[in-house]
Amino acid sequence: MTATSMSKGANLPVAAESVQIVLGWAGGAAAPDADASALLLGAGGRVRDDGDFVFYNQPQHASGAVRHLGKRRDAGGTTDTLGVDLRALEPDIERVVLCASADGGTFGELSGLTLGLLDTETGRELARFEMEATTETAFIGGELYLRGDQWKFRAVGQGYASGLAGLATDFGISVDEEPGVSTPAPTAPPVAVIDVPPSVSASRLTKGEEQLPVDMRKRLSLRKEQVAVSLRKHGAAGVRARVLLVLDASGSMSFLYAKGVVADVVERMAAVAAQLDDDGVMQAWAFASQAARLPDLGVGDLPEWLELHVRVGELSLFRRSKKPRKGLLPGQVDMRTVGIQNEEQKVIAEVRTYVREHPAPDPTLVLFFSDGGVYRNKEIEKELREAVEEPIFWQFVGLGRSNYGVLERFDTLAGRRVDNVGFFAVDDIRGLPDAELYDRLLSEFPAWMSAARRLGII
């Protein structure tokens, strides 16, 4: 049976009870070496102590569940392997993050960078993830995570230009260094030490923030700090961007709206705009069969905006009335006009028109949320290919269903001067810690900015 070829953000159930994770690469004599490692995380997305960091100088977890199995070199390249016995993981371990660090250079200097998932018992390769890298010196290739009673594997492909220390910040660990002394990169990953991440002075007060309810204001403040941390790790501290929000309002999204998932997403995205945008205001759209421009979202208006505008279509059980719905509040869109099917290309075209007609000094970051059901692949691809020369980066986020079509495949499509699209999918976005969510949202945007600036697009 052929191994599943995975794209960034994709996931699959793991049928095996014990697996091996094989990091593979090739490189010439001057290329750096790479070392695989693993972090065992609990429900809070943190290591419990330094024993939850497994690497070649600490090659086995105390539980015996995770082991560093070592490197092999041959004419085809080098592999470094980790073994994970899913049955032996302690009950409070919910994720095993599969990492790597580069020694003597960056991952962009390596070719054929892959992560393979093998069934230990049969030796059969279950999945293969081909990764791309540039200036990163640390990398998260993938993760094993528990969803209910089922272990799953997710292809992550997230790099850190700030090295192992930048990666460690996500998981509550820091690297001990002699104060005041700048040291070269270590030849082996250091043992993790529990620490509280420092506050981030890059976070700034946004207009209207002081008007928010206390709990919401506290959440926003912490999230802005985390956005700043994520930007700093990717070498983009202090950047500015116009942030636009696009929300799927098709019929299949009704459950996510009713359960408050979409409202939670909007609140978390407000922190991105508050940190990146010069005025902290997001322009917003909803879409299904048609696109609908929603009122602008300012941070101070967040509670009211969520109540008024995070809605799906109000459909009759038997027919859709063409008359405007009575009782619409000021600024509300009659969501019946949006329809129930997926026509992503229409809202993409509308956003492109808005950006052209409202030029801004900063590049535009579009945060686009959908639960799948993509079927207008040719039309969507046409819009996004034409948008390559525009100062827009499109970050698509899948909300747990399936069939993301060209949105998921776009990273592999050739014939573009610059990669202007990012994509990842999550089973349960509410269960994704802020640190990880913002890292995924912002992992490709800084690289696009650098390339787009070099090519004169921005």
C-alpha positions as CSV (number, residue, x, y, z in Angstrom):
1,M,0.0,0.0,0.0
2,T,1.4,3.4,-1.0
3,A,2.1,5.9,1.8
4,T,-0.3,8.9,2.0
5,S,1.4,12.1,0.6
6,M,0.5,14.9,2.9
7,S,0.3,18.6,2.4
8,K,0.9,21.2,5.1
9,G,-1.9,21.3,7.6
10,A,-3.3,17.9,6.6
11,N,-4.0,15.2,9.1
12,L,-4.9,11.5,9.2
13,P,-5.8,8.8,11.8
14,V,-2.9,6.6,13.0
15,A,-4.0,3.0,12.9
16,A,-0.6,1.6,14.2
17,E,0.0,1.3,18.0
18,S,3.7,2.1,17.6
19,V,5.3,4.4,15.0
20,Q,8.6,5.7,13.9
21,I,9.1,9.2,12.7
22,V,11.9,9.5,10.1
23,L,13.4,12.9,9.3
24,G,15.3,12.7,6.0
25,W,17.4,15.1,4.0
26,A,20.3,15.4,1.6
27,G,23.1,17.9,1.4
28,G,26.7,18.4,0.3
29,A,29.8,18.5,2.4
30,A,29.2,22.1,3.4
31,A,25.6,21.6,4.3
32,P,24.5,21.7,8.0
33,D,23.6,18.6,10.0
34,A,20.1,18.2,11.5
35,D,18.9,16.6,14.7
36,A,15.4,15.2,15.4
37,S,13.8,15.7,18.8
38,A,10.3,15.4,20.4
39,L,8.4,17.4,23.0
40,L,5.7,15.7,25.1
41,L,2.9,18.1,25.9
42,G,-0.1,18.0,28.2
43,A,-3.6,19.6,27.9
44,G,-2.2,23.1,28.3
45,G,0.2,22.7,25.4
46,R,3.3,22.8,27.7
47,V,6.0,20.4,28.8
48,R,5.7,19.3,32.4
49,D,9.5,19.3,33.1
50,D,12.8,18.9,31.3
51,G,12.2,15.1,31.0
52,D,9.5,15.8,28.4
53,F,12.2,16.8,25.9
54,V,13.7,13.8,24.0
55,F,16.8,14.2,21.9
56,Y,20.1,12.4,21.3
57,N,21.6,13.5,24.6
58,Q,18.5,12.5,26.4
59,P,17.4,9.7,24.1
60,Q,14.6,8.1,26.1
61,H,11.6,9.5,27.9
62,A,11.1,8.2,31.5
63,S,7.9,6.4,30.4
64,G,9.8,4.6,27.6
65,A,7.1,5.8,25.2
66,V,9.4,8.1,23.1
67,R,12.9,7.3,22.1
68,H,15.6,8.8,19.9
69,L,16.7,5.9,17.6
70,G,19.6,7.7,15.9
71,K,20.9,8.6,12.5
72,R,21.7,6.6,9.4
73,R,23.8,7.9,6.4
74,D,24.0,6.4,3.0
75,A,24.5,7.5,-0.6
76,G,20.9,8.7,-0.7
77,G,21.2,11.1,2.2
78,T,20.7,11.1,6.0
79,T,17.9,10.1,8.3
80,D,17.3,10.7,12.0
81,T,14.6,8.6,13.6
82,L,12.3,8.9,16.6
83,G,10.2,6.0,18.0
84,V,6.8,6.6,19.7
85,D,4.8,3.8,21.4
86,L,1.4,5.4,21.6
87,R,0.2,2.7,24.0
88,A,2.9,3.7,26.6
89,L,2.3,7.4,26.6
90,E,1.2,8.6,30.0
91,P,-2.6,9.6,30.3
92,D,-1.9,13.3,30.7
93,I,0.2,13.5,27.4
94,E,-2.1,14.7,24.6
95,R,0.5,15.7,21.9
96,V,3.9,14.7,20.8
97,V,5.5,17.5,18.8
98,L,8.1,16.3,16.3
99,C,10.9,18.8,16.0
100,A,14.3,19.3,14.4
101,S,17.2,21.7,14.8
102,A,19.9,22.6,12.3
103,D,23.6,22.6,13.3
104,G,25.9,24.9,11.4
105,G,23.4,26.4,9.0
106,T,19.7,26.6,8.0
107,F,17.2,24.1,6.8
108,G,17.0,25.9,3.5
109,E,20.5,24.6,2.8
110,L,19.2,21.0,2.9
111,S,17.5,19.3,-0.1
112,G,14.8,16.6,0.0
113,L,13.6,17.5,3.5
114,T,11.0,15.0,4.4
115,L,9.1,13.6,7.4
116,G,8.0,10.0,7.1
117,L,5.6,8.1,9.5
118,L,6.1,4.4,9.7
119,D,4.3,1.5,11.3
120,T,7.0,0.1,13.7
121,E,5.6,-3.5,13.6
122,T,5.3,-3.8,9.8
123,G,7.8,-1.2,8.7
124,R,5.3,0.2,6.2
125,E,5.4,3.9,5.5
126,L,2.0,5.3,6.5
127,A,2.5,8.9,5.4
128,R,5.2,11.1,3.8
129,F,5.4,14.9,4.2
130,E,7.7,16.8,1.9
131,M,8.7,20.1,3.6
132,E,10.1,23.4,2.3
133,A,12.4,25.7,4.3
134,T,14.5,28.8,3.8
135,T,16.2,30.6,6.7
136,E,14.8,28.4,9.6
137,T,17.2,26.9,12.1
138,A,14.5,25.0,14.0
139,F,11.5,23.2,12.6
140,I,8.3,21.5,13.6
141,G,7.8,18.8,11.0
142,G,4.6,17.3,12.4
143,E,2.8,16.2,15.5
144,L,0.9,13.2,17.0
145,Y,-2.2,14.3,18.8
146,L,-5.0,12.7,20.6
147,R,-8.6,13.4,19.5
148,G,-11.0,11.5,21.6
149,D,-9.7,8.0,21.8
150,Q,-7.9,8.3,18.4
151,W,-4.3,9.3,17.8
152,K,-3.8,11.3,14.7
153,F,-0.9,12.7,12.8
154,R,-0.7,16.3,11.5
155,A,1.8,17.7,8.9
156,V,2.9,21.0,10.4
157,G,6.0,22.2,8.5
158,Q,6.5,25.3,10.7
159,G,10.0,26.8,10.9
160,Y,11.7,29.2,13.3
161,A,14.3,31.7,12.1
162,S,15.1,32.4,15.7
163,G,16.3,28.8,16.3
164,L,15.6,26.3,19.0
165,A,15.1,29.0,21.6
166,G,12.3,30.5,19.5
167,L,10.6,27.1,19.1
168,A,10.9,26.5,22.8
169,T,9.0,29.7,23.7
170,D,5.8,28.1,22.4
171,F,6.0,25.3,24.9
172,G,7.0,27.0,28.1
173,I,10.7,26.1,27.9
174,S,13.7,28.3,27.8
175,V,17.4,27.8,27.2
176,D,19.9,28.6,30.0
177,E,22.6,30.9,28.8
178,E,25.3,32.7,30.7
179,P,24.0,36.3,31.3
180,G,25.6,38.9,29.1
181,V,27.5,36.4,26.9
182,S,26.6,35.7,23.3
183,T,27.2,32.1,22.6
184,P,27.3,30.2,19.2
185,A,24.6,27.7,18.4
186,P,25.1,24.6,20.5
187,T,26.2,21.4,18.8
188,A,23.4,19.5,20.6
189,P,20.0,20.7,21.8
190,P,20.1,21.8,25.4
191,V,17.9,20.3,28.1
192,A,14.6,22.2,28.4
193,V,14.0,24.2,31.6
194,I,10.5,25.3,32.6
195,D,10.1,29.0,32.5
196,V,7.3,31.6,32.0
197,P,7.6,33.4,28.6
198,P,8.6,37.0,29.0
199,S,6.0,39.7,28.3
200,V,6.4,41.3,24.9
201,S,6.9,45.0,24.9
202,A,6.0,45.1,21.2
203,S,2.3,44.9,22.1
204,R,0.6,48.3,22.0
205,L,-2.7,49.7,23.2
206,T,-5.3,49.8,20.4
207,K,-8.0,52.5,20.0
208,G,-11.1,51.4,21.8
209,E,-9.4,48.6,23.7
210,E,-10.1,50.3,27.1
211,Q,-13.9,50.1,26.3
212,L,-14.0,46.3,26.2
213,P,-15.3,44.2,29.1
214,V,-12.6,43.3,31.5
215,D,-12.3,39.6,30.6
216,M,-12.3,40.4,26.9
217,R,-9.7,43.1,27.4
218,K,-7.4,40.7,29.3
219,R,-7.8,38.1,26.6
220,L,-7.0,40.6,23.9
221,S,-3.9,41.9,25.7
222,L,-2.5,38.4,26.1
223,R,-3.2,37.5,22.5
224,K,-1.6,40.6,21.2
225,E,1.5,39.6,23.0
226,Q,1.4,36.2,21.6
227,V,1.0,37.6,18.1
228,A,4.1,39.7,18.7
229,V,6.0,36.6,19.9
230,S,5.0,34.7,16.7
231,L,6.1,37.6,14.5
232,R,9.4,37.9,16.3
233,K,10.2,34.2,15.9
234,H,9.7,34.5,12.1
235,G,11.9,37.6,11.8
236,A,9.0,40.0,11.4
237,A,9.0,41.9,14.7
238,G,7.2,45.3,14.3
239,V,5.8,44.7,10.8
240,R,2.6,46.4,9.9
241,A,-0.2,45.1,7.6
242,R,-3.8,45.7,6.7
243,V,-5.8,42.8,8.0
244,L,-9.0,41.6,6.3
245,L,-11.3,38.9,7.5
246,V,-13.4,36.5,5.4
247,L,-15.9,34.1,7.0
248,D,-17.7,31.2,5.4
249,A,-21.4,31.5,6.0
250,S,-22.6,28.6,3.9
251,G,-25.2,26.1,5.2
252,S,-22.7,23.6,6.5
253,M,-21.2,26.2,8.8
254,S,-24.4,26.6,10.8
255,F,-23.2,24.3,13.6
256,L,-20.0,26.2,14.1
257,Y,-21.9,29.5,14.3
258,A,-24.5,28.0,16.7
259,K,-21.8,26.7,19.0
260,G,-19.9,30.0,19.2
261,V,-16.9,28.7,17.3
262,V,-17.0,31.4,14.7
263,A,-17.4,34.1,17.3
264,D,-14.4,32.8,19.1
265,V,-12.4,32.8,15.9
266,V,-13.3,36.4,15.2
267,E,-12.3,37.5,18.7
268,R,-8.9,35.8,18.3
269,M,-8.4,37.4,14.9
270,A,-9.1,40.8,16.4
271,A,-5.9,40.5,18.3
272,V,-4.0,40.0,15.0
273,A,-5.5,43.2,13.6
274,A,-4.8,45.0,16.8
275,Q,-1.2,44.1,16.7
276,L,-0.5,44.4,12.9
277,D,-2.9,47.1,11.6
278,D,-2.1,50.8,12.2
279,D,-5.7,51.5,13.4
280,G,-6.7,48.0,14.6
281,V,-9.7,47.9,12.3
282,M,-10.5,44.9,10.2
283,Q,-12.6,45.0,7.0
284,A,-14.8,41.9,6.9
285,W,-16.8,39.8,4.5
286,A,-19.1,36.8,4.7
287,F,-19.7,34.5,1.8
288,A,-21.7,31.5,0.5
289,S,-23.3,31.6,-2.9
290,Q,-22.7,35.3,-2.9
291,A,-20.3,37.6,-1.1
292,A,-21.5,40.2,1.5
293,R,-19.4,43.1,2.8
294,L,-19.9,43.3,6.6
295,P,-19.3,46.5,8.6
296,D,-15.7,47.2,9.6
297,L,-14.7,45.7,12.9
298,G,-13.0,48.0,15.4
299,V,-11.6,46.5,18.6
300,G,-13.8,48.7,20.8
301,D,-16.9,47.5,18.9
302,L,-16.1,43.8,19.3
303,P,-18.9,42.6,21.6
304,E,-21.6,44.3,19.7
305,W,-20.1,43.3,16.3
306,L,-20.1,39.6,17.3
307,E,-23.7,39.8,18.3
308,L,-24.9,41.7,15.2
309,H,-22.8,40.2,12.4
310,V,-21.6,36.7,13.2
311,R,-24.6,35.0,11.6
312,V,-25.5,32.6,8.8
313,G,-28.5,32.7,6.4
314,E,-32.0,32.8,7.8
315,L,-33.8,30.4,5.5
316,S,-37.4,29.3,5.4
317,L,-37.9,25.6,5.6
318,F,-39.7,25.6,2.3
319,R,-38.6,28.7,0.3
320,R,-36.4,31.7,0.5
321,S,-38.2,35.0,0.4
322,K,-36.9,37.7,-1.9
323,K,-38.2,40.4,0.4
324,P,-35.8,41.9,2.9
325,R,-36.2,40.4,6.4
326,K,-38.0,42.7,8.8
327,G,-36.4,43.7,12.0
328,L,-32.8,44.0,10.7
329,L,-30.8,46.2,13.0
330,P,-28.7,49.1,11.6
331,G,-25.7,47.8,9.7
332,Q,-26.9,44.2,9.6
333,V,-26.7,42.3,6.3
334,D,-29.8,40.2,5.3
335,M,-28.0,36.9,5.3
336,R,-30.6,35.2,3.2
337,T,-29.0,37.1,0.2
338,V,-25.7,35.3,0.8
339,G,-27.2,31.8,0.0
340,I,-26.0,28.4,1.2
341,Q,-23.4,27.1,-1.2
342,N,-19.6,27.7,-1.6
343,E,-18.5,30.2,-4.1
344,E,-15.1,31.3,-2.7
345,Q,-14.0,32.8,-6.0
346,K,-16.7,35.5,-5.7
347,V,-15.5,36.8,-2.4
348,I,-11.9,36.5,-3.4
349,A,-12.6,38.7,-6.4
350,E,-14.5,41.2,-4.2
351,V,-11.6,41.5,-1.8
352,R,-9.2,42.0,-4.6
353,T,-11.3,44.8,-6.0
354,Y,-11.4,46.4,-2.5
355,V,-7.7,46.3,-2.2
356,R,-7.2,47.9,-5.6
357,E,-9.7,50.7,-5.0
358,H,-8.4,51.4,-1.4
359,P,-4.6,51.3,-1.7
360,A,-2.7,51.2,1.6
361,P,0.9,51.8,2.5
362,D,1.2,48.4,4.1
363,P,0.6,45.0,2.6
364,T,-2.7,43.2,3.1
365,L,-3.1,40.0,5.1
366,V,-6.4,38.2,4.4
367,L,-7.5,35.7,7.1
368,F,-10.0,33.4,5.3
369,F,-12.0,30.8,7.3
370,S,-13.9,27.9,5.7
371,D,-15.1,24.4,6.6
372,G,-14.5,23.0,3.1
373,G,-16.8,21.8,0.4
374,V,-14.7,23.6,-2.2
375,Y,-15.7,22.8,-5.8
376,R,-15.0,25.9,-7.9
377,N,-11.4,24.9,-8.2
378,K,-10.6,26.4,-11.6
379,E,-12.3,29.7,-10.8
380,I,-10.5,30.0,-7.4
381,E,-7.2,29.1,-8.9
382,K,-7.6,31.8,-11.6
383,E,-8.4,34.5,-9.1
384,L,-5.4,33.5,-6.8
385,R,-3.0,33.3,-9.7
386,E,-4.0,36.7,-11.0
387,A,-3.6,38.0,-7.4
388,V,0.1,37.0,-7.3
389,E,1.2,40.5,-8.5
390,E,-1.0,42.2,-5.9
391,P,0.1,43.2,-2.4
392,I,-2.1,40.6,-0.7
393,F,-1.2,37.4,1.2
394,W,-4.1,34.9,1.5
395,Q,-4.0,32.8,4.6
396,F,-6.7,30.1,4.4
397,V,-7.8,28.2,7.5
398,G,-9.8,25.0,7.3
399,L,-12.3,24.4,10.1
400,G,-12.4,20.6,10.3
401,R,-14.6,19.2,7.5
402,S,-12.9,18.2,4.3
403,N,-12.5,18.8,0.6
404,Y,-10.5,22.1,0.5
405,G,-9.6,21.5,-3.1
406,V,-7.3,23.9,-4.7
407,L,-6.9,25.9,-1.4
408,E,-5.0,22.9,0.0
409,R,-3.0,22.3,-3.1
410,F,-2.0,25.8,-4.0
411,D,1.4,25.6,-2.2
412,T,2.4,23.0,-4.7
413,L,1.2,24.7,-7.9
414,A,4.0,26.0,-10.1
415,G,4.1,29.0,-12.4
416,R,3.9,31.8,-9.7
417,R,6.6,34.4,-9.1
418,V,5.9,34.3,-5.4
419,D,3.8,32.0,-3.1
420,N,0.9,34.2,-2.1
421,V,-1.2,31.6,-0.4
422,G,-1.0,29.7,2.9
423,F,-3.2,26.9,4.1
424,F,-3.7,24.7,7.2
425,A,-6.7,22.9,8.6
426,V,-7.6,22.0,12.2
427,D,-10.1,19.5,13.6
428,D,-11.1,21.7,16.6
429,I,-9.8,25.3,16.4
430,R,-11.1,26.0,19.9
431,G,-8.8,23.4,21.2
432,L,-5.8,24.9,19.5
433,P,-3.7,27.1,21.9
434,D,-3.3,30.8,20.9
435,A,0.4,30.3,20.6
436,E,0.1,27.6,18.0
437,L,-2.8,29.2,16.2
438,Y,-0.9,32.5,15.7
439,D,2.3,30.7,14.7
440,R,0.4,28.8,12.0
441,L,-1.4,31.9,10.8
442,L,1.8,33.9,10.6
443,S,4.4,31.3,9.6
444,E,4.3,32.1,5.8
445,F,3.3,35.8,5.8
446,P,6.8,37.1,6.7
447,A,8.5,35.0,4.0
448,W,6.0,36.3,1.4
449,M,6.6,39.9,2.5
450,S,10.4,39.4,1.9
451,A,9.9,37.9,-1.5
452,A,7.2,40.4,-2.5
453,R,9.4,43.3,-1.5
454,R,12.3,41.9,-3.4
455,L,10.2,41.6,-6.5
456,G,8.7,45.0,-6.2
457,I,5.1,43.7,-5.5
458,I,5.1,45.7,-2.2
